[in-house]
Amino acid sequence: MELIPFTNEDFDVFEINGLDERMEAIKKIIRPKLQAYGEHFSHILSTLTGEEIFPHVAKHARRSVNPPDDTWVAFASNKRGYKKLPHFQIGLWKTHVFIWFAVIYECPIKQEFGKALQNNLENYINNIPEHFVWSIDHTKPDVTKHDELNKGEIEQMLHRLQNVKKAELLCGVNIPRDEVINLSKEEYLTLIEQTFKTLLPLYELSKKIYV
């Protein structure tokens, strides 16, 4: 499928009631785009990271009642899965597109990563653009803008990552729906690639823990 920005049709999928009905629409309307993004950006991320990166389109296989409120493609250095690894994501809620670097609760090195980032915090936060956002829970759309956080508040998130079993840390951008649907293909792909490049130092820090 052609690499194009998400459209109103994609966002409207999350207004469909019922698990089966919404999942069918996700598979038919959104998933082909996620697969195309996966193929395209896995090559770009492989070049940026210096290791083979594999795409993983969300299957939502564990759901039995509630339909998903978001969906995504994740990028990680393991062909079998991504949840236990620091990874990148492209996805959408009904209100916005997200582009993330993510360390979620299944990741076994999140404590070490949180400590490493805290010990080198200023070297990293000074290079994060003001409009970037942070999240501590990938299952919720709530975020905090980088320019609204002080150093102490970021340290609190990192302390939580190290000490709370279900804690997570995500950094990246949210693009409002109305903005996404007006982006050209070139603007859209460039925005995603530039976001990944900006987030690359966080990924590289996580890689050092595995060495």
C-alpha positions, -999 to +999 in steps of 0.1 A: +000+000+000+012+035-007+027+054+022+002+082+029-009+100+061-038+087+081-072+101+069-105+108+086-116+073+077-088+058+098-095+079+128-133+072+125-126+035+130-124+041+167-160+054+168-172+019+157-190+000+185-183-036+192-150-056+194-156-077+163-168-047+142-140-024+152-113-051+148-126-059+113-123-022+104-088-019+118-078-050+098-093-036+066-087+001+068-057+008+091-036-023+092-025-021+055-011+014+062+007+002+093+022-027+074+035-002+047+049+020+074+065-010+090+083-021+058+094+015+050+106+026+084+122-007+095+148-001+067+154+035+078+157+025+115+180-004+106+203+022+090+200+046+119+206+021+146+232-001+129+212-033+136+184-051+119+151-037+129+118-056+124+082-042+123+055-056+145+019-046+137-004-048+167-027-078+166-048-070+198-051-108+202-057-108+239-089-087+237-122-105+243-146-077+252-135-042+248-125-029+214-090-013+211-089+025+214-056+028+195-034+007+172+002+008+160+032-007+144+063-011+167+099-015+156+124-036+175+156-056+170+139-089+176+119-106+149+096-124+173+085-095+195+091-060+208+075-056+242+105-067+262+128-044+242+132-006+240+115+001+207+099+027+184+062+031+175+039+047+150+002+046+157-030+065+163-059+071+187-091+087+174-076+122+182-040+120+171-010+101+157+018+092+180+055+085+172+073+071+202+105+057+217+091+034+243+103+013+273+071-004+285+065-025+316+075-059+301+111-046+294+135-063+318+161-035+316+138-006+324+153-002+358+188+000+344+177+023+316+160+046+341+191+048+362+214+054+332+192+082+319+189+098+353+227+097+356+231+115+323+199+134+322+211+169+311+230+153+282+197+140+269+169+164+279+187+194+265+184+178+230+147+170+232+126+197+214+101+217+235+071+203+216+079+167+223+058+149+249+063+122+276+040+094+287+041+070+316+014+046+303+011+035+267-025+024+272-037+059+279-036+090+256-025+113+284+009+131+278+029+160+292+047+184+270+085+185+274+085+222+279+061+219+308+084+196+328+113+207+350+143+185+357+129+173+390+096+162+374+115+142+347+136+127+375+104+116+393+093+097+361+127+080+359+126+071+396+091+056+390+105+036+361+131+021+383+109+013+413+073+006+401+067-028+384+041-015+359+059+018+352+067+028+316+084+057+299+077+070+264+090+100+246+081+114+212+054+135+195+017+136+192+002+150+160-034+162+162-058+146+138-067+178+121-030+184+114-023+149+102-050+149+075-036+181+060+000+169+057+014+159+024+030+125+020+065+141+019+058+162+050+044+132+069+073+108+061+099+135+069+082+143+102+083+106+112+119+101+102+131+133+119+113+123+151+131+089+151+164+107+145+157+130+175+149+100+197+178+079+185+201+089+215+176+074+239+176+042+220+214+041+218+216+046+256+193+016+260+215-005+237+245+001+259+228-018+287+225-049+266+263-049+258 
